[in-house]
């Protein structure tokens, strides 16, 4: 998934185990990033938002099939 690659580029200290825990859970993602990097929640949610749009569109397409 492209998101994981981008996440590792932006926040290089994430392990594969971290990514498994974070997957699909914004609150866990925000908590992990804040814990390691001190970023603000609103900034993190803005960073994540574009990744939700393609996933939401894909889910809607699958439901209509």
N, C-alpha and C positions, 0 to 999 in steps of 0.2 A: 504494500500500500504506500502511496506517495506521501501520505501524511506522516508516517513513521520516519521516513527518510528526512523530511523537512524538519520534523521535531528533533531528530538527532543532530541536524546541522545547527539549529537554533539553540538547542539546549543539550550539549554534548555529553553531559554526565548521566544520561538515562541508560539503564541496562535493558536487556531484552525482557527481564522479569518486570521491570518498571512499566515497560510498554504494554505488557500483558495485563497488568493491574489497571492501567489507565484506560485501556481500550474501551471506548463507548461510554466513558463516565467522566463528564466534564468536571464534577466536583473533585474527583480523585486527581485528575490532571492538574487542576488549579492548586490543590493542596500540595502536590509533589513539587510543582514548579516554585511555589511560594517558599516551601521548605528549603529548597536548594539554592534558589536564585534571588528570592525576595521580591519578585515581580508583583505588581498590583493586580488584584482579581479582575477589575474591569478591563485592563489592558490585555490580560490573558484571554478573556472571553471574546474580545474583539479579534484576537489572533486566531482563535478556534472557529469563529463564526463562518468564514468562507468554506471551511471543510465540511460543515453541516449541510450546506446548500446542495452540493452534488449528491451526498448520501441521502438526503431527504427526497430529492428528485428520483433517485434510483429506487428507493423504497416505494414511492407512489407508483412508479411504472410497474413494479413487480405486483402490486396489489391489483392493478387494473387488468392484468393478464389472466 
